[in-house]
């Protein structure tokens, strides 16, 4: 049997990897459709999650076992089967396609709507799956009783943090760590100007597709449509907290906390489901999706890179799901079409079939750095490890906070090393 790298080279030369499985560095899962019919919606999402780097490693390193054991729950089969599937996908030396039949049995038990082999919506499947995985590895074993606390007197930023802490008191897992962000909804009374804010967690964002005359829109157009200010009038008038009466108000969404993994769902289907489909081409960036304009507060923690797409082709009467995924190890893109896996160019990823987009927060975007009047910054200006924004402290004082990669940089590092030099090293910074 040829080695893994030989197999990979040979299949790349032929241009297809149908019916074979490449492990670890190259390809994850191949679904055996002989056993699982009409499950392309599931196959597509599983491929996207398989190529979610942090979630994959969570399963490969058996870190989920620690959370399962700490919870002492009896219902752990879904997470166990999901992790087993991921492990098989990335470590099996077999050349046979991997069947997720045992996993399918468990997701059917958790969500009976997926019983059988009827075609389902991929985004709905993703929501049920993540919810099920979260419930089984939730670090909170006993949820506290719900209490009503008044945070309205607090500034919005502090109120958002309080609401996030309250959420984590009940829902805290590796799944939440990766996929959950926080949305801020602002309601402003047109009569008295009073603004009330509500903060809610989100697992994905369902974006309306903006319509333009020439048939192509950008992802930013869709984001702006999602966050645009809406007027609530007539029967939609809410009750103003200050006026104590129903008033005409404006409502606007902003993002208070950006998740590490941002899932964007393009609303191609009508609310009535499956009665009509929008095939509009949505042009989305592969790298450096900058969402800072949608942040509630000034933030640079909002730059993302694409790593997976769940596609839907066809019509509402008959369609098919596939996935485009970037391998987290090699960085190469592949088409996953049930049991067929084919290398692809990154230039082919954008299409009018794109339905669910998976973005990962860039490591550099998590580094907060204040704007400076001087083009040369020095390391003693801020702490890069814990985002504590320690300003004006010397190198020695920041030593306990230094990240591990500090000592691995390829250039000698001193307390006054210019950030312009750091930017030219193996790490990238947004200056």
Buried (B, 14 or more C-beta within 10 A) or exposed (E): EEEBEEBBEEBBEEEEBBEBBBBBBBBBBBBBBEEBEEBBBBBBBBBBBBBBBEBBEBBBEEBBBEBBEEBEBEBBBBBBBBBBBBBBBBEBEEEEBBBBBEBBEBBEBBBEEBEEEEBBBBBBBBBBBBBBBBBBBBBEEEEEEEEEEEBEEBEBEEBBBBBBEBBBEEBBBBBBBBBBBBBBBBBBBBEEEBBBBEBEBBBBBBBBBBEEEEEEBBBBBBBBBBBEEEEBEEEEBBEBEEEEEEBBBBBBBBBBBBBBBBBBBBBBBEEEEEEEBBBBBBEBBBEEBBBBEBBBEEBBBBBBBBBBBBBBBEEBEEBBBBBBBBBBEEEBBBBBBBBBBBBBEBEEBBBBBBBBBBBBBBEBBBBBBEEEEEEEBBBBBBBBBEEEEBEEBEBEEBEEBBEEEBEEBEEEBEBEBBBEBBBEBEBBBBE
